[in-house]
Amino acid sequence: MSALMLAMVLSATPITLEDARARSRENTQALTAALQASTAEADVRIARSGLLPQLRLSTGANVTYIGPQRTYNIVPVEGGGFEQQPVDVPSVTIPGFNLGLSVTQLIYDRAVWARLAQSGAQAEAARGDALEQRASSELEGIQRFFALFRTQATIQVLNANVQRSEQQLERARALFQAGRVGKAEELSAQVNLGNDRIAVVSRQSQLATDQTQLATWLALPGAEAVEAVDPGVLNQAPAPAPSLEQALQEARARRPLLVALRERLRAAELQESIARAGYVPRLSLQGGYQRNGPDPTTVFGDPSQQNSLNAGIALQWDLFNGFNTQAQASRAQYQSRISELNLRQSERELEGGVRQAYVVLLSQMASAELAATNRKAAADALVLAGERFNAGVSSTLEVRDAQLKLTQSELTLLENRINVEIARFALMRAMGALAPRESK
């Protein structure tokens, strides 16, 4: 292991697969979607406020100044008749004070009730979006975790190849010194060892890239080195895949995307009810209490004077508004139809996505099984080539070919085995069974 890689490993923060999944469910994208869901829940409370009594307290003071005025009084005159006599009125300042309390209670407004139901549907859709984003974030975290683990495991495979090349160089040097092979065999083994060490060093940049991508996704400092802890999947056979019918059934029942789209369809249908509310009257109760007077002592001090109460019932009915209600209802109906079409299309795409993820998982499992068989054959071939070289009946070239085939078969097995796990999680994501469901 190079000094650079050793330093990176020793200073790295270990991250398990479960850590990566949990942190991904709480990363920036997932938290943003959760806050949007909370915003939608606040909209429900806003819509509900219109059904509760509206109580308002008001108080104030004002001053009215009236400048000098000339008015005319009509007065009778002797002998009969009337005449206008001018009267000059001096300026006057009139203070005024008021204290009031008003209450309004909605009795019936179809639009308000429909908006409340619509906001509830939109809140459910937002919660579905938040769960969908959590699952997407978790799958992305899983993929980045396995990308880092793949690079780490690849470096381990390449290091094992370096050790084999070191052993081959020692054998070639020993055989040369014994006079059984030429100097070219030793030099060839030395070049092969150098190339294998270069392959290990060249992987360091990819390791740093994968570490950064995982760390930033998990909301860790970008400069912090992380290490993917071995999840143990390379030493065990892949778990069997569920049946396609089971996967489809679970996706239809649990996928948050479908929940969100169904609630959006319900919200669009409720918009039709809101638009048609213009055809029916609105009824409300109103009441008020007022105190008015020219000085604050009378208005705010003596409760026995300056009192006035009023109460009433108000009916509002838009008999004709230029066909606006009809146009709004038609528009809402079209939007409802669009939402329904989107839902049906998404259902078809979801089923296709589940089937695709299912086929990919089966293909990866078959590839991993074949890769395991190839790896065993390559290991046997390298043992045979080493025995032939030690017996002096083959060259370093034959050993090198067997060594490269073993390394390639190990990398292929590693790639396919990790792809099996990624495909399994992708199928769980398509089924809606990845992120844990939250209780309402």
Number of C-alpha atoms within 10 A of each C-alpha: 15 11 9 10 16 11 10 16 15 11 12 15 15 14 16 15 17 11 16 24 23 17 19 27 24 18 19 16 16 23 16 14 20 21 14 17 22 16 13 21 20 14 19 20 13 14 19 17 13 16 16 11 14 13 12 11 11 10 12 10 14 10 11 10 10 12 11 10 11 10 10 11 11 11 10 11 10 6 6 7 9 12 12 12 11 11 11 11 12 10 10 12 10 11 14 16 19 19 19 17 15 17 15 18 17 18 16 16 19 19 20 19 18 21 22 21 19 25 22 22 24 25 25 22 26 28 26 24 23 25 27 24 22 27 27 21 25 27 23 20 26 23 22 23 28 26 24 25 22 22 22 23 19 21 22 14 19 24 19 15 21 22 16 16 24 18 14 25 22 15 19 27 20 15 20 16 13 10 10 13 21 15 14 13 19 22 15 17 24 19 13 20 21 14 13 21 19 13 16 20 17 11 16 18 10 14 23 16 14 24 25 21 17 28 24 15 23 24 13 15 11 15 11 13 21 25 23 26 17 16 12 7 14 13 8 8 11 15 11 10 13 11 10 15 11 10 22 19 13 16 24 18 12 15 22 27 26 23 22 24 24 21 23 24 24 20 25 24 21 24 24 21 20 22 22 19 20 22 14 15 14 19 16 15 16 16 15 17 15 17 19 21 18 15 15 16 11 16 21 16 10 11 11 8 13 15 15 11 12 10 13 10 13 12 11 11 11 12 10 10 9 8 8 12 18 15 13 17 19 15 14 21 19 15 17 21 14 13 21 19 13 16 21 14 11 15 17 11 12 20 19 14 18 23 18 14 23 23 15 18 23 16 16 21 24 13 19 23 17 14 21 18 13 19 21 13 14 21 18 14 18 20 14 14 23 22 14 15 21 18 11 12 10 15 19 23 15 14 23 20 14 21 23 15 19 23 20 17 21 22 20 20 22 22 21 22 26 21 23 24 20 22 22 24 20 27 26 22 22 30 25 25 19 20 21 11 11 7 4 4
